Structure formats: structure tokens, C-alpha cells
Amino acid sequence: MLLQVSILVLASQLVHPVADGVPQFNIERGCKIDSTATSLDVGLNESTKNCVRDEKQARGQLQTQWSQFSPSDRAMCTSEANDGDGVPPSYVDLLTCLQDQLLAKKLK
């Protein structure tokens, strides 16, 4: 238990500036959009358009709900979203992580 607390404290120190507001993610990279595209809605295949739409919706939800999530959950989920495993961070994943944390607390 002490180790988990230590890791959480360390992680919160690493992402503290990000935890104050919704982090900025590169959805173009995550949705695999050609950087030469002039608009996120024109000339993209349906799957990419859906990805962009989902990411924008999740970011909007995060912006309105950010303050209801605890700072430690925001720090942990943001850290997980940026864990460097080669997968670009995602607002959908961040929102899901934060919602899971809220649900877990309600079930205790």
C-alpha cells in the first residue's frame, strides 16, 4: 500500500501542471490524419471522421466536467494517457479512465 501511495505522489508531481486543466493532445496523430489536410472534416475517410468527432466530444466533456474529478485521479489518468507506450494519448481514453475512477469510488 505504501508503495502505491509513493507512486501516486511521484506521478502527481510529474503531471501536476497538466492536472490543473484539460491536457492538450494531438488528435491528428491519434486519428492518423495526414498533416497536409486543411480541415479536420474535409477529405477524410469515415473512420477518421468518427475518430475526430469522438475525440472532440470527449474533450468537450472533459472541459465541462474536469473540476468534478479529484486532482489525484486527473494526475493518474493523464499520466496513464501519456505513458509513452507508442500509442498517442486520447481524450476518449482519458475521459473513460476518469469516469471509471468516479464509478469505483461510488461502489466503495
Summary of the structure (lengths in Angstrom):
residues: 108
radius of gyration: 15.5
end to end distance: 17.2
largest distance: 51.8
contacts: 271
relative contact order: 0.17
helix: 68%
strand: 0%
